[in-house]
Every structure is written in C-alpha cells, then in structure tokens.
C-alpha cells in the first residue's frame, strides 16, 4: 500500500512539473490590444448574445456512405478552384478537409444536393438582393445550405431556427421577434436581412470573411480565443485546430457547397424541379386578425402552399396586435388581395364565428343564406372552395341574397339551381378527386362517347375537381 502511494505521488509530481514548466519564465505578455478591444465590445450588452450554436456534424457516419461513380481527377478540381478564386472575396482552398465535404455533396448525397439546388430559385433572389444591399459577397447565399439545407422551418437541437439558424438571443438583437403565434426567424426577408446585419457587424471586427463565417457559427468570442491560442495568427486555416469541432467543418463545408453549386452539371447533379420561384412570389403587408385558412379559401390558394410560403405564422394566424405583418403570396394573387383587402378583413370576423370543416349538415344538405353571410364564409364552414360552390350552384358571381339556397355537398351529382326551373331534366356529375371519364361513365351507366357528345371538347386531361359534366339530356 505504501509503495502504491509512492508511485502515485511520483506520477502526480511529474505531471505538476510538466505543467508548470510550460509557463513563461519572465513576466506575462500583454494581451493584443486589438483583440482586447474586440473582447470589450463582445462583453457589452449589445454583443452579449452574439454566439450561435449549430448542430454538430457526425464525422464518423457522414462520410461512410456508398461510393459514387464520379471519378473527377485531382487536377480538374484544382483548376476549377483557381477559377473560383479569380473573382471572389473568399480564398477557396482545395485540401483534405474540403475534399471530404465535396465527396459528401457531389457524390454520396447527390439526392440532397439536387433538392437544395431545386429550392435555389425560390430563395436565392432574396438572398442576393439583401447581400447586394449590404455590399457583401454574393457567395454567402450558399451559407444557408450549410446552415439549414434551405429548410425555412429547420430547428436544431440548440433551438436555432430558420434558414439562417438564429438562436432566440441573437434573433432578438437583430429584431427577430418570437412569440406563440409568430417567429420572424422563419420569415424569409426578415431573417435574411438579420443574417446580413449580423455578418456585417462581424466583418467590422475581423475584416476576413472566413473568420466571419466561423464567428457566425460559434460566436466571435470563440474565434478570438482561437486566435490567441494560435499565437496571434489570424486566418481560418491557421486557427482551425483551436476552434470548436463543429466550426472546423463549417468553412470547409461552405467552400464545398460553393464548388458544387457552380459545377453541378459537371457532376451530373440535376436540380429537382422547383414548384415556385422567388420571382413568382410577392409580398403584402396586412393587419392581424386574419388566418391562413380563411385567406386560402377566399383567394383560392391551396392551404398547404400558403403555409409553406409563410412558416413564420406558427399557428396559421396573423397576430392582432396592431402591427403590420408580411404575407407571401403567389404573384398573381397580390392584386386580388389588395383589391379586396377590406372585404377580407370583414370575412375574417365571420370566420371567427364558424367552425371550419365541422358542419353538422347532412351529406346532402342545402344551406340557406343568412344576413351578412358571404360565399367564402359558407365555403369555409363546409370545407369546400368558392369555385366549387359556384360550379355546384350555377353561380356567375359571389353575390348572395338572404334565403337563397346553396348546395354545399361536395359529393352531390345533381345541382340545386338558382335559376328559374325549366322543363329540362338534364343530369350532371360533379368531378371528384381521382375521377376519369371511364369511371364517370361506369358510375352513371353511360358511355364515354356519350359524355363527349354532351360535353363538347372534353378530354381526360381537362378534368378538374368541381367541374360540372352533363351525363344525360332528357327533354
């Protein structure tokens, strides 16, 4: 026992000598005055919460997927990187760290890269507009791919949210409000401008865009510590060993994404077909009190699309707090919104008094119009669209009269007519989801040729949900 204690003492003593022998023999060196000045700003109230967290990369699994047949030679990569550096504020380095991320984006995760490439037309026009406004390198638009894979609703384990992955503290510093109904970190324009402001502030401190990216990821305080530990060296690659683990992969990933987006075609990466483009979206400012379901019904926009454009309205409701909020709409719907804005606000009040999609009416019900009701409100109440109600009821406008009977059954085959009754007993079918001419003919005991005869110009690919098709003509 005594011998064991003696050995432990010797080991401890040797460790102590080793540690203390590394301390400087003379007086301590003074801190770098520039870094000390930056530290004082970081410690101030304004910069207190600048540091950002980011999901750590799993280095053990992310690079172990199956190999790709892409065998681009080294000299080609080097030549392309030289071209990228010709007109860039960044210094794009081609090294082992970057090669790992190139392997990920250009070979092993081509499907993911293709989807992100497809989303670029929606987001990049806005990114480029803001970067130009703040006189920043346009290449920074690719940073959002590293941050969120262009997922506006992305949430990291550290509670960083949105395309630019702001944590709550940093978001508040750059005017990104967050409450039960609304989160500006998911607002395309506001979050992009906040990211540009944040990085502009960081550039004033570091005067180096690679260090700005590192500070955006791990916080300026950690970058300053890494500079000190590197003996005052001040490039990303020199201080890289002293940065947090996730930040060491952050700038190499950014460089790799820049390369892959520029040379996607050379690696047989085809963008997934985008449904919408940023050039086809527009914005309007509106007061609170309206909901996305109501707007979707009134403006005849698929609700899921409207939600996808506006993830910042977390519950699908624009807050009623007296402020104006930005709503993103398809370009061809903005004029309709502006023209009918006051009507939409009036409809919003009506919507509050009905329970959407939960009518107690029977399957073949007819709704009797009451004073103050609108066609949009009735459509919302019964879970259908204004267009469907107009088709089902032979309506040419949305004007209604008190007591008017409206067919609200979206499975009806015979319309309630609001026109004077005629002696004709023509029979109609209302097209449902999944209907084909063959299916309609089978259901109604007629031939496809007969349907085509009664409905001039009708074709299989012209069928639309809610369309009225004549299936029998009886005199």
N, C-alpha and C positions, 0 to 999 in steps of 0.2 A: 504493500500500500504506500509505503514511504517512497519507494522507487518510482511508482507511477506518478505521484505528486511531483516529484523532482523533474520528471520528463515534461510534464505539463507546464511547469514553471519555465523550463528552458525554452519550450516552444513559444510560450507567451512572450517571454523576454526577447526572443529573436524577432518575433513579429513587431514588437514595440520598437526595437532598434531600427528595423527596416522602414517603418512608417515615419518615424521622426527624422531619420537620416535623409528623407526626401525633402524636408523643409529647407528653405533658403537659409544660408549661413548668416547673411547680412540682414539689414532692415528690409521690411516688406516693400514690394514695388507699389507705386501709386497706381490707382485704377485709371484706365483710359478715360480721359475727360469727356470725349465724345459719347462713349458708351455710358458713362455715369450720367450725362445729361439726358440721354435717351431713357435710362432707368428712372430718372426723376419724373419724366413725363408718364411713363408706364405706371408709376406708383400713384400718380394723381388720380382724382376722381374720374376724369374724363376717360382715362385709359385703363381703369381698374379691371374691366371685364373683357378686354380685347382678345384674350386667348381663346382658341376654338378647339374643341375636341373633334376627333374623326375616328370612324370605325377602323380598328387595326386590321391590317392585311394579314391573312394566314399564309405565311410564306411556305409552310410545309405542304399545303394542299393546292395552292393556287397555280403552281407551275408543274403539276404532275398529271395533267390530263393527257389524252391520247395525242400522238404526234400528227402533224398536218403534212400534206404532200408538198407544201410550199418550201422550196429549197433555194431561196434567193441568196446568191453569193455575197460574201462579205464586202467585196469591192463595190458592189452595187449600192449597198446600204451606205457605205462611206461617201460615195459620190453624191447620193441624194441628200445626205445630211449637210454636205458642203453647200449644195444649192439652197437648202433651207436657211442656212446661216447668212446667205448673201444679203438679204433684205429683212433682217429680223432684229428686234431689240434683245432677243434671247440668244444665248450661246448653246445651241443644241449639240450636246456631246453624245457620241456613239461609243458606249462602253458596255461592260458586262451587266451592270445594273439596268441600263436602258434595254439591253437585248432581252432580258427576262420579260419585261413588260411588252416589248414588241412581239415576243413569242406568244404571249397571252392574247393580245388584241388582234394580231394579224394571222394567227394560226389556230390556237386552241379554243378561242371564244369568238369565232367569226360570226356566229349567230347573234350574240350580244352586240358585237360591233355593228352588224348590219341593222339591228333595230335602233341603235343610237344614231347611226348615220341617217336612218329614215326620219327620226324626230328632228334632225337639224333644221330643216326648212321652217319648222314651227317656232323654234326658239332663237336660232342664230340671228335673224334680222333684228330682234330686240336687243340681243347681246351686243351686236355690232354698233347699233345706234347709241347705246349707253357708253360703250368703250370709246367711241369717237367723241362723245360729249365730254368725257373726262380725259381725253388725249392719252389714252392708254393703248398698249399693243393689242391688235385685234386677235392675236393668237390666244389671248386669255379666255376667249369664248370657249375653248376646249377644256378649261379647268372644270366647268360644270359636269363634264363627262366623268372626270376623276372623282368629283365630289358626290354626285348623285345618280350617275348614269342617265341623266336627263329625266329623272323622275321627280316631278314637282311635289309629289306627296311623300317623298322619301323621309324616313325618320330613323336616325341612328340610335344605337344603344345609349349614347350620351345625350339623347334628346335634341340633337341637331336636326333641323327640319328644312325641307325645301330643296330647290335646285342648287342653292349655294350653301346649304347646310349651316344655317345660323343657330347657335345655341341661344336661349332666351336672353341672357345678359348682353351679349354682343348685339343681338337684334334690337333691344331697347335703345342702345346707344346710337343706332342708326335708324331710329324712328319706325321700327317694325313692330307695330302693336300686336298683341296676342291676348285673346280672351276666349270665353266659352263659344262664341259664335264666329269669331274672325281671327285669322292668323296671317298677318302680312308677309310672313316668311315664305308662304306659298303663293304670294302674288307675283306674277312674272315680272312686271315692271318695277314694282317697289323693291323686291328682293335683289333684282339685278342692279338697280341704282345703289342700293345699300352696299352690295359687294364691291362695286366700283369705288364708292367713297372710302370704304374700309381699306382697300388695296392702295388707293391714292395716299391715304394717311400713312400706310406702312412704307410706301416708296419714299416719302419725305424723310423717313427715319433711316432707311437702309440704302437708298439710291442704287438698288440692284434688284432686278425683277425676280431672279431665282430665290433670293432671300425673302422677298415679299411673299412668294408662294409658300415658302417654308413657314414664315410667320403667320400667314393666313391659316395654316393647318395646325400649328402647335402653339401659337402665341409669340409675340415679339420678345417676351422675357426669356423664353427658352432659346430663341435664336441668339440673343445677347450672351447667355451663359455659354452656348456652344462656341461663340467667337472667342470668349475669354479662355475657355479650355483648350482651344486650338492655338493659343499663343498670339491672339490678335489677327490671325488670318481671317479673311472676310469674303471668301467665295463659298458657294454651297458645297462644292466637292471637297474643299479643304476642311470645312466644319462638319461635314456629314457624319463622321463617326461619333460626334458628340451630341447629335440631335436625337430626339425620341425615335423609337424604332419605326413607328408608322410614317413619320416625316421623312425618314431616309428613303422610303419608297415612293414618296409623294411627287417629288420633282421628276425622278426618272419615269414615273407613270405619265406625267404631264407631257414630257418630251415624246414618249412613245405614242401617245394619242395624237399629238400634232403630226407626227410622221404618218400614222395610219390613216388619218383623215385626208391627208394630202395625197397619199399614194394608195388609196383604197383599191382603185381599179387595177393597179399593177399586182395586187394580191388577191384578185378575184373576189373582192368584197362588194356586194351589190346592196345599196340601201333598201331597206324594207319600204314598201310603198306607203308614203305618208297620206293620211286621210285629209289632213288640213295643213295649210301653210300659214306662217306668220303674216304673210302678205294678204291672206284671205280672212284675217281676224281684225276686228276693230274694237274700240273701247267706248263706253259711255259712262258718264257719272250719274249716279242716282241716289236718292234719299232712301233711308231704310223703310222697313215695313212691308216689303215685297219678298216673295220667296221664289226660289228657282223652279219648283214645280208649277207655280202659277205662271211665271214668265214662259216656261216651256210650253204650257198649254196655249197661252194667248198668242205667242209668237210662232207657234207650230215648229218648235225645235225639239228634237229628241232629248229627253231629260238627262240621259247619261252623258250626252255630248256637252250639254250646258254645265253639268257638274265637272266634267273633265277640264273644261276651259277655266272653271272658277273654283279650284280646290280650296282657295282661301276662305270661302264661306263654308265653314266646317259642318254646319247643320243644315245647309241649304237655305239659310235665311239671312237677308241683309239686315244688320242691326238697326234698330230705331233709336238712334242716339243723337240725331240732329246733324250728323256728319254726312258727307258725300263719299260714296264708295265706287271703286272702279269695277265695272262689269264687262267681261269679254264676251263678244257676240260674233257670229259669222258676219262677214262684211255686208251681205245682202239683207241683214235683219236690222242694222243700226238705224236706217232711215225709218223703218216701220216703228221701231221703239220710240224714236224722237217724236214722230208724228202723233203717236198715241200715248205719250208719257202720262198725261193726267188721267186718261181713261184707265191705264194700267194701275195707277195708284188707287183709283176708285174700285177696280176689280179686286185689288189686294184686300180691301176691307171686307168685301163679300166673301173672299176665300177663307177668311178667318172664321166665318160663321158656318162653314160646311166641313164635313169630314171627308177628305178625298178618298175615292175608291171604296167607300163603305156604305153605299146606298142600301136602304132596306127595301128598295123596289124589287119587284119580282122580275124574273128573267125576261118577260115580255111586256115590261112596264112602259107607260107613256107618261111623260112629265107635263104637268100643267104649269105654264109660266106664271110666276107671281110678280107683283110690282117690284121694280128695281133689279130684277134678275137679268143677267147677260148670258149670251150663248157660251162664252168662255167659262163662266161660273158653273153653268149646267154641265159642261163637258168635264170640268174638274171633279164635280160631285159624283159623276157616274163613271169616271175612269176612261174617258174616250177623248178624242180630239175635236176641235171646232170643225175641221174639214169633214170628219166622219158624220157629225150631226147635220151639217149642211147637205151632204150627199144622201143621208138616210131620209131626210125630210124635204127634199126638193127646194132647199132654200138658196136664193141667189145672193142674199146679204145676211148680215148678223143682226138685223133689226128684228125685234120681237114685240108681240102685243100681249098684254095681260090676258090670261085664259087660253092662250094658244097652246095646242097640243104638240109635244115634241117626242118623237120616238127616241128612246135612249138605250135601246137594247142593241149592243154591238154584234149580236148574233142573229138579228132579225133578217128575214128574207123578203118580207113584204113591208113597204114603207107606209108610214102614216102621212098622208098627203095634206099639205097646207094650201092646196089649190082647189078650186071648185071640182066636185066629183063629176067624173064623166061616166059614160056608159061602158067604157073600156074596162076589161078585167085583165089587163096585161100583168104578167107575173115577172118579178125581178129577183135577182140574187145579189147579195152584198158580198164582195170578195173578202175572204178571211185569210189570215196568215197561212201559207202553205197550200193555198188553192191553186189548181191548174185547170185548164179548160176540160181536160178529161175528167177530173174529179168533180167539177161543177156539173158536167153533163150526166155523170153517173148518179149524183145525188138527186138530180131533178128529172131524171128519166127522159132526157132529150139527147140528140146527137150533137157532136162538136160542130158539124156543118150547119145545123140549125141555129146554134148560138152565133156562129159567124154571120149567118144570113140576117139575123135580127140585130146584130151589133156591127155595123159597117166599120171595117178597118181594125177590128180587134185581133190581137196576136197574143201568143203565150207570154212573150216578154214584156207586154204592155200592161199586164195585170198589176194592180196596186190595191193594197188593203183599203177597204172602204168604197171601192169602185162599184157602181150600180150596173148590173148586166141584165138585159132583158132575156128571159128564157122561154117565154110563151106570150103569144099575142092572141087574145080572144076578143072577138067583136061582140 
